[in-house]
């Protein structure tokens, strides 16, 4: 599997530029400026979609109640970590809040989640032989890559069995099935863009973690 887009000189298929450095997207060559423009457009579309989803989620809430809800969330989040501003507590809270949001997003009305790797359905309350919850967040690009750790396009709920297989065999069948799922849902370009983040270093400061907690608490 290629984690970085193939680059070569050629003629851009989206603008008149010729004999320039291009990125291969599918079977087409796209120059770097157009490629970046496409990426920005995708990010804007995602942001607009999330705004629409947030607006729909709070549609039935009165303005006064909405302001009160946001205020209470912000107050509780900003107090996390106390005087020491404990990063471990913030990261754990962000992970738990994001996981709860993913389960609400991916589960059907009966509380079942379809695993993107094996295609089987599991209830949110289902447990394995050790009594641990089966439904878990599955990160396509490892959660150690902080730039995508809380990206809803990089994480979908699935089963703990395939989650373990992806950890033990990063290029195994479970991971290949997950990639097919993402390509069918988001497109090849989005999958390649996420894969390219694997080699980039990125850290989240405490304020960013608090913003993440606030964001997924309100949705």
Order of alpha helices (4+ residues) and beta strands (2+ residues): beta-beta-beta-alpha-alpha-alpha-beta-beta-beta-alpha-beta-alpha-alpha-alpha-alpha
